[in-house]
Amino acid sequence: MTGNTASFMHLATPSDTNAFVANGKLVVVPTLSEPVLGPLDTSTVDLWGDSPATQCTSNYNQGCLQTGNAARILPPVMSAMLRTEKSFSFRYGRVEVRAKLPSGQWLRPVFRLLPKYDSYGEWPQSGEMIVLEGNHGFATSHVHYGPYNISYGEASKMIPLDDDEFHVFGLYWDEHELYTYLDTRENVVARLTGFGSHPLWNERWGDNETSPWRGRRVQAPFDQLFYLSVGLRVGGTDGFFPDGVDGKPWNDTAIDHKATFYRAKDTWWPTWANASGRFEIDDVSVWATSEASNWAYHGAFDKAPAPKSDVLLFSDSFETLEMRHWKPEITMNTHGEFQMFVNHRQTGFVRDATLFLRPTLSADIIGNWSLYQGYIDMWGTDLPSKCTSAAASGCGHL
C-alpha cells in the first residue's frame, strides 16, 4: 500500500481488473477501492498472502496491513505494479518500452530499473533509474542515488507528447555513459554527467571517506544487476505534483491527504474514463551492447536456440556460499514444524568445498530468555537479511 515515503493514493494488487493483456498489449487500469474494500475509514486491508504468487512485496510503512480511520483512510484507488525481480535482471545494455500514457488527472505511469540486490544499502544508496514517469502529455526521466535519505536526481522534462500516440522511451547504459531518450537514441532526454569517468559521489559531495561506494567501481551504484518495474501510480506526497498547481486537491504535508484527494473524486474520476485512464505497454525490449565489456544478465530470454546436446545450465562447486545463487529462507512460518529458518553461519556454511546445513538450538543464538519472553524481529533491511514469509507471524513473533 504505502510501500515508501511517497505515500501514493493507490494500493498495488495482482487483480486482472487492474492489469491484463488485450490485443497484444499490457494494460494497467486504476479502479476505485471502496466498492471492493468497503468504507475506507473503517475497513482493514490484509495483503500478506499465503503463497509466493500472492505474498505482499513490501511492508515498509505498513504496506501489507492497514486499517483506515477518518484522518488516514485506506488508499482510495487500486492499481498495479509489475516487476521482473525474480525472473530477469541485467547489468549494462539498452532498454526500450513502447507505451501510450494516460491523460487522466493525477495519474503517473512509471517504467524504471531497480537494483536486484541492495549492494550499497537501502534506497537510494543502491540506485534507481527511471526511464519514464509522466502525466498530462509529458514525461520525465531521472536517476536517484546517494547516502541514506539524501537523494540526488538528474531530471529533464521530455518534449510534450500526444496522449493518443505510442512513443518509445529508452535508456542506454554501459561503463562509460548513462542516458535516456525519446523515440530515437539521438533525441536524448537526460544524461548522467560524469558517469563512468569519476565516482558519482565526488560529482555531488566531493572526495571523502563517507561515500558508500568508496573502493568500488567508478560506476557505482550503477555497476550491478537491475530489474525492470512497470506500473501506474496515483498522486503521491513527493512533490511530483506541486501543491497549489492545476487545482491539486491535496497537500503533501497534510495527514489527511488521501481523504481530501478522495473527497475531490468528482473532479478527477471522470477524467479517467475510457482510454484516458489506461496505461498501455506494447513492447518492452532489452539488448546487450557491444560497448559494454562487463555485460551480464540473470534470468531467461523469451527466445533461445534449441540445444543440440546436453547443456550445463547451473553448477556450484561451493568454493564459497554465493548469496546471488542461494537465497536463504528467513522465517518463523514453518507450517507447524519445530524450527525457524535463519541466515546464520552456524546453520548454513561452506567448508572444504562442501555445503553444510545443520540444526542449531535457537537458545544458543538468541538466548534461552528470548525463547519465552523476547520478541524476534526477522524483517531485515537488505535482501540477504529480509524475511521471506510473513504469513502466520513469520517475520515477527513474541
Buried (B, 14 or more C-beta within 10 A) or exposed (E): BBBEEBBBBBBBBBBEEBBEEEEEBBBBBBBBBBEEBBEBBEBEBEBBBEEEEEBBBBBBBEBBBBEBEEEBBBBBBBBBBBBBBEEBBBBBBBBBBBBBBBBBBBBBBBBBBBBBBBBBBEBBBBBBBBBBBBBBEEBBBBBBBBBEEEBBBBBEEBEEBEBEEBBBBBBBBBBEEBBBBBBEEEEBBBBBEBBBEEBBBBBBBEEEEEBBBEEBBBBBBBBBBBBBBBBBBBBBBEEBBEEEEEEBBBBBEBEBBBBBBBBBBEEBBEBBEEBBBBBBBBEBEBEBBEBBEEBEBBBEEEEEEEEEEEEEEEEEEBEEBEEEEEEBBBBBBBEEEEEBBBBEEEBBBBEEEEEEEEEEEBEEEBEEEEEEEEEBEBEBEEBBBBBBBBBBEBBBBE
